[in-house]
Amino acid sequence: MIEASMYFLMGVIAPSFLNLIHLVLNIYIVVARGNILSLGFSGISFLTKSMGMLFFTWLGVSVMGLDYRIFVPILTFVWFFSHIAEAFVIQHYMEKNVPEWFKRLQIK
C-alpha cells in the first residue's frame, strides 16, 4: 500500500505540482509582460522541466528504490499530458492578449 502511494506521489503529484508552478508563472508573464516574453519563458521552462524530470527519475529510482519499469512510464505519461494541457491554457491566454489593432490586420 505504501509503495503504491509512493508511485502516485512521485509519478503523478510531484510532476503535476511542478508543471502547475510553471503554468501559473507563464500565465502571469502572458498577462503582465506580453506574448513575446511568454514564448521566451516557455523555452526556458522546457529546460527546467527537463531537469525536473531527470531529478524526479533519479529520486524515484535511485533514492526511493521504485521499480523503473513502473515508475518511468507513469512519470512520462503524466509529464506529457500535463504539457499538452498547459499548451492549450497558455495559447488561450495568449489569444486573449492580442491587441485589437493587430487583430484587424489579420486576413480572415
Secondary structure, DSSP 8 states (H G I E B T S, - for coil): -HHHHHHHIIIIIHHHHHHHHHHHHHHHHHHHH-HHHHHHHHHHHHHHHHHHHHHHHHIIIIIS---HHHHHHHHHHHHHHHHHHHHHHHHHHHHHTS-HHHHHHS--
